[in-house]
Amino acid sequence: MKLISTQAIALALTLLIANVQSASAQQPENIPWENSMAIARNMAIGLLQRQTGSNGLPLASFAVEVDLNLDGFPEIFAYRYAPGCDGINCGNFLFVLEGDSYQEVLGGIPGVRLVPQDKIGLSAFKRNGFLDIQSDTMTIGWDGKRYVDATTFPATSLDGAAFLTACQKAKANEQPAEGEAERVVSECQCQLNRFQAISFAQADLDMYTTSIGENFKYPTGDKEKAWQVTAKNAEDVGTGCDVASGKSQWPPAYFSHGDQPQQKLNFDGFIAACPKQDFILTNHKVGSPDRALSLCGCLAREVPTYGVSQEGLDLLTRYYRDEISDADVDARDANLLPAHDKASDACLAAFPSK
């Protein structure tokens, strides 16, 4: 039996956002992709064990990194195989780092655990900062803590006449080429439809409409934070409509990656040792085992972009186990710890707050 099914590969290719691809140029055998899958599998094993009480991953199980909120720290989508799966302790799982711990965020939606992987994909649109997911015939969206059936979200009925006029005028000024009028109308209508779907308030739409025009005075004081939320939601709506039309793609989070060709690596020992190391766990941005696991997943993704080999990764693993010292590592490979420190700095700089 194959370890990863054709359906699983199709899902993984759909879900994997550009952060792995942007880490390095295209390489033979798609090594960055294979490394990403290996890291996800290592991270998922412990998370699934905690969630289901079952050790290991049976054949035909798999895991994939997917950055649903585009912050550069992927969530972990995992499929745990079991014959005659009951949809409780097997099937589809999605682990999201929230605060100090990873939370499984699909379990409250009836039937989602059993949806075939080739019927799961990403929507073009965000909701509350996370991309919607199409799960068979159901769209599920982020409610701030977990994914839920999108039909349970309230919608609004907005007076969008002023917005459509302002939007079409602004877009026509951006690209006044002949034949653009129909496209502009469609894009602006898409945005209005999405504003209603995510329950935009009329006051927020009116303020955003004003901001599209000239001489808009940005709110200050107590109103500034609320305006920033409105503006960010509106920006996400605009990007989602551009993605839906094929005009653009969601931009990945910026990471200061290394520029060396990656080697295909075995991360088993590193992912096991890294989260237990005191200087990882006690870092002021970390402070919990699950956050340490997330940071170590990032380190595992990043060190190959600095050209670290399997021998180098194994040295780092021994270093994290306190089996060897800095001097021992430097004696074997003087470039290894500097490369590790660059990867660590990049991961910590972008590490999500609690």
N, C-alpha and C positions, 0 to 999 in steps of 0.2 A: 504494500500500500504506500502511495506517495505521501511524504510528510506534509506537503502543501498542495491543495487541490487547485485545479484550473480556476474554479470560482474564487478561491481565496486570493489567488494572484490577481484576478480581475478586480476584486475589491481593493486590494492593497494598492494597485496602480491608480485606482480612482481616488483613494483617500490620501495618499502620500502627497502632501503639499510641497512646494518647491524648496523647502529649507534643506532637504538632503541634496537635491540637485544643485542648489546654489553653493553648496559647500565645496564643490570641486567640479572641474570640467568633466565632460563625458569620458568614460574610461572603458576599456575592454571588459566584458563580462559584467558590466554595471556594478562594480565593486561597492560604491557608496550605498547603493540600494541593498545589496546583500549584507553589508555591515549594519545598516539600519534595522533590517529584519532580525538579525542575530541579537542586537541590543534589545529590541522590543521583546523578543522571546524570553531573554534572561530576566527582564524586568517583570514580565507578566507571570512568570512561574510563581513567584512569591505572592503576588497580588491575588492570583486565582486560588492559590492554596488557602489564603486567609478568607477569601470570599466563599469558597465552596467546601472547604475542609478536605479536599482531595489533593494528594501530592502529585507533582510532576505534570507533564503534558502528554496525553496519549497521542499515538500516531494520528495524523489528519488534523491535529490541532495546529493553530498558528497564532502569531501576534504581529501587529504592524503599528508603527508610529504614525499618528495623524494629528496635525496641529490645527485644532478646530477653532481656537481663538487667535491664531496667528501671532503668538507671542514668542515664538522660537523654541518653546519647550513643549514637545508633542505630547498629546494624550496617548494612552495605550488602548488600542482596540484589540481584543483577543477573542478567539473562537476556541472553545474547549469541546472536543469530540467525546461523545458517549453514545453507545448503541441505544436506539430507542429513546433519545434525549427527551426529558420531561420539561425542559425549558426553565428549570430552577437552578440547578447546580452544573449546568452544561449549556452549550450554545454560545450566543453572542454576549460579550461583556465590554463595557467601555469605562476605563478608569481615568478620572480627572483629578489633578492635584488641586484641592481646595483647602486653603489654610495650611494646617500641619499634616494633613493626611490625604491619601488617594481615596476617592469615593467612587463606588460603582454607580453609574447614573442611568442605566437602562432598565433596571429591575422593576421599576414601577409601571412600565408600559406593557399591558397584556400582549403576549404573542411575539414581542420583538426579539426575544432570545432565539426564537426558532425561524426567523426570516432567513432564507437562503442568501449567501453572501453576494451573489450576482444580482440581487435585488436591493442592495444597500448602496447608497452613493451620497455625495455631498450636493446640497442645494447651492445655488449661486448667492444666496442671501444670508446675512447675519441677523441674529435676534439676541439682544442683550449681550452682545460681544462675541457670541459663538455662532458658527455656521449652522444653519438648519441641516438636517439629515433626511434624506428620502429613504424610508424603510418600507419596501414593497409599495403599497398604495397609500401609506400614511406618511405625512410629513411630521417630523418631530422637531421641537425647538427648545432652546435653553431658557429656563425660567429663572435663572440666577443661581440655582443649586443643582439642578438635574435636567435631563431631557424629558419632555412630556409631549403628548399628542397636541400638535399645533392648533387643532380645532378648539381646544379648551381655552386658548387665549382670547381675551376680549378684542373686538375690532371697533374702529370708530368710523363714523360717516362724516367726512370733512367737506367743507366748502372750499374747493380747490381752484376756483376760477382765477383768483389773483395769482396763485402760485404758478399755474400753467402758463399764464401770460408772461410772468417774470422769468420763468425757467426757459421758455421757448425763445425769449428775447436774448437771454444770456448765452444760450447755446448757439443761436444763429450768429451772434457776434464772434463766437469762438471759431466757427467753421462756416463761413458764408458761401461755401462752394455750391454750385448749381445742383439741384436735386436733393439737397439736404433737408428740406422742409419736412418731409414725411418721417424721416428718421428722428428729427428733433421732437416732433409731436409724440412719437412712440416712446422715446426715452423719458420725456417729462411725464407722460401718462403712467409709465411704469413706476416712476418714483411716487406719484400720488397714490397709486394703488398700494404700494408697499407701505407708505406712511399710514394708511388706513389699516393695513394688516397688522402692523406692530403697535396699534393703538396710540398713534401720535395725537396729542391734544391740539385743538384748533388754535389755541394761543401760541403753541410751539410752532405750528405751521406758519402762522401769520408772522411771527418774529423771523423765522427762517426765510420767508418770502421777502421780507424787508431787507434782510442781509444780502440777498442776491443783487439788489439794486445798488445805486451809488449813494455815497454819503451816509452809510450805515454807521451808527455809533454803538460800538460794542459795550455791552453791559459791564458795569463794575460793581465792586462791593459784594453785597449778599447775592445779587443776581448773576454774578459772573460764573459761579460753579454750575448753576442750572443751565445757563446758556451753553457752556462747554459741553455738557451732556447732550443737549439738543443738537448742537452743531456736529458732534461726533456721530450721533445716530443718523443724522441727515447725510453725512459723508458716507457712512456705511451703506445707506440706501442707494445713493448715487453709484457707488462702486458696484454694488450687487446688480443693479440694472445694466451697468456696462459689461459685467461678467456674463449675465444672462444673454445679452445680445451678441456675445463673442467679441466685443470691442476691446476688452482688457482682461487681466487676471488679478486675483487678489495678491497684493505684494507680500512676500514673506517678511518676517521680522529681520532686522539687520543683525548680522553676526560678523565679528572680525575673524573669519576663518583663516586657517593656514592655506597655502597655495601648492602644497606638494601632492603628487599622485598618491592615492590611497592603496594600501595592500589589504587583501581580504584577511580578516583577523578573527580569532576565537576569543570572545569576551567573557567566557564563563567564570574564570577565576577573578577577573577584574571586577565584574559587577557584584560578585559575592563579597569581595574584600573591601571595596571602596566605601560603601555606606557605614561600615563599622569603624572606620578610622576616626579617631578623636578630633583631628584637626578639620575634618569634613563635618562631622556631626555637631561640633560646638561652634562652628562659624556663625556669626551673628545673623546672617541671612538664612541659615539652615535651621538647626535647633530641633529637628525631629527625624526619626528614621525614614519616613516617607519622603521628606524634603531632601534628605541625604541621597536617597535612591534617585530622585529626579536629577539632582546635581551630578551624580555619578553617571547617569545615562547621558547627560550632556557632555561630560568629560570623555566618555567612551566614543561619542560621535565626533568630537573635535580633535582628539589626539591623532587620529589617522590623517587628518588634513595637514598636519605638520610633518608627515612622512614617517611616523612611528611604525616600526615593524612589529612582528609577533614577538621577537626577542625583546624589543623595548617594552612592549605591553606587559610581557611576563615579568620583566624587571620591576615595572611600576606596581604590579600586583604584589610582588614580594616586599616592595617598599611600603605599600599600604598595610601589609600584614606585620610590619615592624620586624621583618626578618633581615633586612639590610638597611644600611644608613645612606645618607646623602653622599658621603664620600665613596661608599661602595658603588652606588649608581654612577657617579661621575667617573670612577675608574674604568667602568665598563663602557660607558657612553656619555661623553661630556655634553652632548647636545640634548640628551633626553629630558632632564629636569627643566631646562629653559623652555623646551617645547611644551612640556606639561604645564609649566607656569603660565605660558601664553594662553593655552586652552582654558586653564582654570580662570584666568582673569576675564576672558571673553564670556565664560558661562556665568560667573558671579555678577558681571556687569549687567547682564540681561535677566538675571534670576528673578522670578515673580515674587512680589511681596506677599506677606501672609494676609 
